[in-house]
Amino acid sequence: MEILKVASTSSPNKVAGALAGVLRDSSRVELQAIGAGAVNQGVKAIAIARGYMAPSGIDLICIPAFIDLKIDGVERTAIKLIIEGK
C-alpha cells in the first residue's frame, strides 16, 4: 500500500490528484498527517478526490486510525487515513 504524507501546507487539489492516481492503480492508499492543519488538508483532499473518482463509478471509503511515527528520533502520534475505492 502506498503512503502519501500530507502537511498543513499541502495543496488539497494536488494531494487529491495523487490520491486518485494511486487509487486507479491499486485499491488502497494511506494518507499520513501530523497536526490539525495537515489532517484538515488531508480530509479536504479526500473530498476532492471523491469528486474525481465519482464519474468512473468509484466511491471512496475512509478508515481513520492513529499511528506512532519516529521523526528525527522523536516519536510522534499521527493520523493515518486509509482510503479504499469501491
Secondary structure as UniProt FT lines:
FT   STRAND          2..6
FT   TURN            8..9
FT   HELIX           12..25
FT   STRAND          28..33
FT   HELIX           36..53
FT   HELIX           54..56
FT   STRAND          60..71
FT   TURN            72..73
FT   STRAND          74..85
//
